[in-house]
């Protein structure tokens, strides 16, 4: 005989998942300006009453969706360890992994929230801790994979510059019509590797 409590819990989890997935899809497709609770409820296939039951405000939706995105990106980052044999090759592999992460569909949603945080203090309060946590995770992965590079005093700054460059490059590369005014990723990666190589003894 089915357990009614478990069934209800499963329905609740499925509704929450649908709402968070819909929030990320709306952010990806239309940007933060297009994000409304009504649009999210429609995309999730639930009533707006159900949406408001789980997430009473737009900011509550954004907060939960942001955590979902951070969790998914973190899981993707650690899913496959860096496998290159030499440390320098692992450095290139790390840069490629950062590029791939920033070009996931979910990456566009993260960029939308970062842009919104510039002028919306409530969004900034949500984005800042998640962004700090994400950067800390990247720094930890980089230090573990590149111990020789990591011994240099400038290593943390170099990794931060690499992340910022990848984020900016992937954003520009996603804009139709700007492909010819921005270096392709292999060229950007080579420039970042030159920066990292200055840290070697």
C-alpha positions in Angstrom: 0.0 0.0 0.0 1.5 3.4 -1.0 2.7 5.6 1.8 0.6 8.8 1.5 3.2 10.9 3.3 6.0 9.7 1.0 3.8 10.3 -2.1 3.0 13.8 -0.9 6.7 14.5 -0.2 7.6 13.2 -3.7 5.0 15.5 -5.3 6.3 18.4 -3.3 9.9 17.7 -4.4 8.8 17.3 -8.0 7.0 20.7 -7.9 10.0 22.5 -6.4 12.3 20.9 -9.0 10.0 22.0 -11.8 9.8 25.6 -10.4 13.6 25.8 -10.0 14.2 24.4 -13.5 11.7 26.8 -14.9 13.4 29.7 -13.2 16.8 28.8 -14.7 15.2 28.3 -18.1 13.6 31.7 -18.0 16.8 33.4 -16.9 18.7 31.6 -19.7 16.2 32.3 -22.4 15.0 35.8 -21.6 17.3 37.2 -18.9 16.5 38.6 -15.5 14.2 41.3 -17.0 11.9 38.5 -18.2 11.8 36.7 -14.9 8.4 36.9 -13.3 6.7 34.5 -10.9 3.8 34.1 -13.4 6.2 33.2 -16.2 8.0 30.7 -14.0 4.7 29.1 -12.9 3.6 28.8 -16.6 6.9 27.3 -17.7 6.8 24.8 -14.7 3.3 23.8 -15.6 1.9 24.6 -12.1 -0.6 27.2 -10.8 0.7 30.5 -9.5 -0.9 29.6 -6.2 1.4 26.5 -6.0 4.4 28.6 -6.9 3.6 31.1 -4.2 3.1 28.3 -1.7 6.7 27.2 -2.1 8.3 30.5 -3.1 6.3 33.4 -2.0 8.4 36.0 -3.8 10.6 36.4 -6.9 13.7 36.8 -4.7 12.9 33.5 -2.9 12.8 31.8 -6.3 16.0 33.4 -7.3 17.7 32.4 -4.1 16.8 28.8 -4.4 17.5 28.7 -8.1 20.9 30.3 -7.5 21.8 27.6 -5.0 20.7 24.9 -7.5 23.0 26.5 -10.1 25.9 26.7 -7.8 25.4 23.0 -6.7 25.2 21.9 -10.3 28.3 23.8 -11.4 30.2 22.5 -8.4 29.2 18.9 -9.2 30.2 19.4 -12.8 33.6 20.8 -11.7 34.5 17.9 -9.6 32.8 15.1 -11.6 35.9 14.3 -13.7 39.3 14.9 -12.2 42.0 16.5 -14.2 43.8 13.6 -15.9 46.8 15.2 -17.9 50.1 13.7 -16.8 52.2 16.9 -16.7 51.4 19.8 -14.5 51.5 22.2 -17.3 49.1 20.1 -19.3 46.8 20.0 -16.3 46.9 23.8 -16.2 45.6 23.8 -19.8 43.0 21.2 -19.0 41.9 23.3 -16.0 41.4 26.4 -18.3 39.5 24.3 -20.8 37.3 23.0 -17.9 36.6 26.5 -16.8 35.6 27.5 -20.4 33.3 24.5 -20.7 31.7 25.3 -17.3 31.0 28.9 -18.3 29.5 27.8 -21.6 27.0 25.4 -20.1 23.4 26.6 -20.6 23.2 27.2 -16.8 26.2 29.5 -17.1 24.0 32.1 -19.0 21.6 32.2 -16.1 24.5 32.8 -13.7 25.7 35.7 -15.8 22.2 37.2 -15.8 22.1 37.2 -12.0 25.6 38.7 -11.8 24.5 41.5 -14.1 21.3 42.1 -12.1 23.3 42.2 -8.8 25.1 45.3 -10.0 22.0 47.4 -9.5 19.8 45.3 -7.3 21.0 45.1 -3.7 18.7 42.2 -2.8 20.1 40.1 -5.7 23.6 41.1 -4.7 23.0 39.8 -1.2 22.1 36.5 -2.7 24.8 36.4 -5.4 27.8 37.5 -3.4 28.1 34.5 -1.0 27.4 32.0 -3.8 30.0 33.6 -6.0 32.6 33.7 -3.2 31.9 30.0 -2.5 32.3 29.1 -6.2 35.6 31.0 -6.5 36.9 29.3 -3.4 36.1 25.9 -4.9 37.9 26.8 -8.1 40.9 28.0 -6.2 41.0 24.8 -4.2 40.8 22.6 -7.3 43.5 24.6 -9.0 45.8 24.5 -6.0 45.4 20.7 -5.7 46.0 20.1 -9.4 48.9 22.6 -9.8 51.0 22.4 -6.7 54.1 23.9 -8.4 52.2 26.9 -9.7 50.4 27.2 -6.4 53.6 27.7 -4.5 54.0 31.1 -6.2 52.7 34.1 -4.2 50.8 35.4 -7.2 48.9 32.1 -7.8 45.5 33.1 -6.2 45.4 36.4 -8.2 46.3 34.5 -11.4 43.5 32.1 -10.9 41.1 34.9 -10.2 42.2 36.7 -13.4 41.8 33.5 -15.4 38.2 33.0 -14.1 37.3 36.6 -14.8 38.8 36.4 -18.3 36.9 33.1 -19.0 33.7 34.6 -17.8 34.1 37.8 -19.9 35.3 35.9 -23.0 32.4 33.4 -22.9 29.9 36.2 -22.4 31.2 38.1 -25.5 31.5 34.9 -27.5 27.8 34.2 -26.9 26.7 37.5 -28.5 25.9 37.2 -32.2 28.0 39.6 -34.3 30.9 39.8 -31.9 32.8 36.7 -33.0 35.1 38.7 -35.3 36.1 41.2 -32.6 37.1 38.8 -29.9 39.9 36.3 -29.9 38.8 32.6 -30.1 39.1 30.5 -27.0 42.4 28.7 -28.0 44.1 32.1 -28.3 42.7 33.3 -25.0 43.8 30.1 -23.3 47.4 30.5 -24.7 47.5 34.0 -23.3 46.3 32.8 -19.9 48.9 30.0 -20.0 51.7 32.6 -20.6 50.5 34.4 -17.4 50.5 31.1 -15.4 53.9 30.2 -16.7 55.4 33.3 -15.2 54.7 31.8 -11.8 57.0 28.8 -12.4 60.4 28.8 -10.8 
